[in-house]
């Protein structure tokens, strides 16, 4: 499953699984 909640995206970002751009977009959209 792709990360969907901000918390999941944040965790994936810390693990290097999502781009900084995707993380930033999720952070803006939460």
Secondary structure as GFF3:
##gff-version 3
##sequence-region A 1 30
A	DSSP	alpha_helix	6	14	.	.	.	ID=ss1
A	DSSP	alpha_helix	20	29	.	.	.	ID=ss2
###
